């Protein structure tokens, strides 16, 4: 059969062939080809369930329409991978991409950029993953640096992918603190370039989005000095679509949303397997993937368009307006939850109930060291045994006690996880600050939080190695 690519989906292949004076061969109806461009960010762990998982497992293909106007249409999924959001918007504006996955600030800029486009608008149709506290974005320095706080970066050279969620975090932090944009020198570098330059000490610090603020410390050459939680604004990634495409091909939009639901269920069904597979596909260490997408992870994977996230987008607009990056932009009008509501309804799922919930899936099971079940999952911990399982523990003390026990038995550990005492955010145990005293071991993400808690209790703050020694008995 003759084949022709349809860019706008409005002209049949037969009509094009006839206009060119070319006779179509039997059968009488020719196959048309529809290219669907999907812009993703493979190395951005937040977008895994709207990008790389769907692509690798071919999940959209399972839901693509095959009847009606699609009966003689071949749908070609053109996946395009980027390292940050702004190039995705460029591709969508050029008509090369119909869908785009990106972070909060780039999403807002995407909607604003399309605002006056005569051919199409964009609309937000789903969330990929979020953290209500803002954790995920962060600023890191080389571990040999003498900087330990945001203020220590004054006058330094800090790189960040311009236009990214991390860039937005930095701009908001400066505004919150009342510092001028000249507080430090910001330079535009991709995650890969910034990471290399930080390791080689060519820059003083690097600000980045998921997973780099955790990935670089995990790889041993960086230390986090600022976390997005300090902006007190949720961070999230989501999916936008060109409205001209969505109106013409709503069935394909639905296929993508159904694939997102499949991908999220696949991750939750076996998070260890998911972390290992995503690591193989993206090059991000499996232990880092797991801290974001595993049970109780830093990110909650949930496609619903929650009011807290829409409100956060409105705050993003204010940040960008202060910098004269955007003018007026109606966030509420840009959001369209009708397609995802339809996807939920097709599965018999309650969209409104999930939209109202901010619950993540959590750690559960039996603590094999302290010999008791997991009670409060946000006071629990986990240990990933090398070449073995991920073991749950009922408390930080039991987790660190189990670290001692496993090592005494000659077992190697890939990584251990605990939860921040004040916010319930999952942490690498080695990166936490510990308040130890009175028979309790309480981990904290931020050193200042740990110091405040220790001062109030009249106890001390210990680094990981010292906290492990204090937990010999498991508490």
C-alpha positions, 0 to 999 in steps of 0.5 A, spaced: 500 500 500 502 507 498 504 510 504 504 518 506 506 522 512 500 526 515 502 532 519 496 535 520 491 529 519 487 533 515 488 530 508 488 523 506 494 519 502 489 518 496 488 525 495 495 527 495 497 521 490 491 523 486 493 530 486 500 528 484 497 524 478 499 517 481 495 511 481 494 507 488 495 500 487 490 495 490 487 495 495 483 501 493 484 504 500 491 506 502 494 506 509 496 513 512 501 514 517 500 519 523 507 521 526 506 522 533 511 526 537 512 525 544 518 529 548 521 526 554 526 526 559 529 519 560 534 521 565 529 525 569 526 520 574 520 524 575 518 523 568 519 515 568 512 513 568 510 518 562 516 517 558 521 511 558 517 506 562 512 507 557 516 507 551 520 501 553 514 496 555 510 499 549 504 501 553 501 506 548 501 501 543 496 496 547 491 502 547 492 505 540 485 505 536 484 501 530 477 502 528 473 508 525 478 513 522 484 509 525 482 503 521 487 504 515 492 509 519 499 507 521 500 511 528 508 512 528 510 514 535 516 518 535 519 518 541 524 524 542 529 525 549 531 531 552 535 533 558 531 539 560 524 542 558 525 548 554 527 544 548 521 540 548 517 546 548 521 548 542 519 542 539 512 542 540 511 550 537 515 547 531 509 542 530 514 536 531 512 534 538 505 533 540 506 531 547 511 534 552 513 532 559 517 537 563 517 540 570 513 545 573 516 552 571 518 549 564 510 547 564 508 554 565 513 557 560 510 552 555 503 554 556 505 561 556 509 561 550 503 557 546 498 563 549 498 567 543 500 561 538 495 562 532 495 555 530 494 551 537 494 552 544 497 547 549 494 544 555 496 540 561 493 533 562 496 529 567 501 529 572 507 525 572 510 525 579 510 530 585 513 532 592 508 537 596 514 539 600 519 541 594 524 536 595 527 533 588 530 540 586 537 542 590 544 545 589 550 541 590 557 543 591 563 538 590 564 535 597 571 538 598 568 545 598 568 549 604 560 551 602 555 548 607 549 553 606 546 557 600 549 563 603 556 560 603 555 561 595 555 568 595 559 571 589 560 564 587 559 561 580 553 556 580 550 552 574 543 550 572 539 548 566 536 555 564 529 555 564 528 548 568 525 547 574 531 547 578 532 554 575 525 556 578 527 554 585 534 558 585 530 564 582 524 563 588 530 562 593 533 568 591 526 572 592 525 569 598 531 571 601 531 578 598 538 577 595 539 580 588 540 576 582 547 578 582 548 574 589 552 569 585 553 568 578 548 563 574 551 560 568 547 555 563 549 548 563 545 542 562 545 536 567 551 532 564 555 538 563 554 541 570 555 534 573 562 534 570 564 541 571 562 540 579 566 534 579 572 537 576 571 543 580 570 548 574 564 551 578 563 552 585 556 549 585 550 546 581 543 546 581 539 541 578 532 537 578 530 530 579 535 526 580 541 530 580 541 533 587 541 526 590 545 522 584 551 526 585 552 525 592 550 518 591 556 517 586 561 520 592 563 527 589 558 532 591 554 534 597 547 538 598 547 545 601 540 547 599 534 543 598 527 545 594 524 544 601 526 550 603 522 554 598 516 551 601 513 550 594 511 543 591 515 541 585 512 536 580 512 534 573 507 533 568 504 532 561 502 537 556 499 536 549 497 541 543 490 542 543 489 542 535 492 535 536 488 533 542 481 535 538 483 531 532 485 525 535 482 524 542 483 517 542 490 517 542 490 522 548 486 517 551 491 511 549 497 515 552 493 516 559 492 509 559 499 507 558 501 512 564 496 508 568 499 502 566 506 504 567 505 507 574 501 500 576 508 497 573 512 501 578 508 500 584 507 492 583 515 491 583 519 497 585 525 493 586 524 491 579 522 497 576 528 501 579 533 496 576 530 496 569 529 504 569 537 504 571 538 500 565 534 504 560 537 511 563 544 510 566 541 513 573 543 508 579 538 503 581 538 506 588 537 513 586 531 511 582 528 507 588 529 513 593 524 517 588 519 512 585 520 506 591 515 506 596 515 512 601 519 515 595 521 522 594 516 523 589 509 520 589 507 518 582 500 520 581 497 523 574 491 527 577 491 534 577 491 536 584 489 543 587 496 544 591 500 543 584 495 548 580 496 553 586 504 552 586 504 553 578 500 560 580 506 561 584 511 559 579 507 565 575 508 570 580 516 568 580 517 569 573 513 575 573 517 578 578 523 577 573 519 579 567 519 572 564 512 572 563 506 577 563 499 575 564 497 567 564 491 564 567 493 557 569 486 554 571 484 555 564 490 552 561 489 545 565 484 540 562 483 534 567 477 531 562 481 527 558 484 523 565 478 523 568 475 519 562 481 515 563 480 513 570 472 512 568 474 507 563 477 503 569 472 504 574 477 508 578 475 514 582 478 520 580 476 525 585 478 520 591 485 520 588 485 527 586 483 529 594 489 524 596 496 525 597 498 518 600 503 515 597 504 507 597 508 505 603 513 501 606 510 494 609 512 488 612 516 485 618 522 488 621 527 482 621 532 485 626 527 488 631 522 482 630 516 486 629 511 489 624 512 496 620 508 500 624 509 507 622 512 507 615 514 514 615 519 512 621 521 506 618 527 504 614 530 500 608 536 496 606 538 494 599 543 488 600 548 487 595 545 482 590 539 481 594 533 484 597 531 490 599 529 489 607 524 493 611 525 495 618 521 499 623 525 505 625 531 508 624 534 505 630 533 498 627 535 500 620 542 502 623 542 496 628 541 492 622 547 495 618 551 493 623 548 486 624 549 485 616 556 487 616 558 483 622 555 477 618 559 479 612 553 482 608 555 488 603 550 493 603 548 497 596 545 503 600 540 504 606 534 509 607 531 513 612 526 518 613 526 525 615 523 526 622 520 533 620 517 532 613 517 524 612 521 525 606 526 519 604 533 520 605 539 516 603 542 514 610 549 516 609 546 523 607 542 524 613 544 528 620 542 524 626 539 527 633 541 522 638 539 521 645 534 519 650 534 512 646 532 515 640 535 516 633 532 521 629 534 523 622 534 530 618 534 532 611 537 539 613 542 540 618 539 546 621 533 542 623 537 537 626 541 542 630 534 546 632 531 539 634 538 537 638 538 544 642 531 543 644 532 536 647 539 538 649 542 532 645 547 532 640 547 531 632 551 526 629 554 524 622 552 517 619 558 513 621 557 515 629 549 514 628 551 507 626 555 506 632 550 508 637 545 503 634 548 497 635 542 494 639 537 497 634 534 501 639 
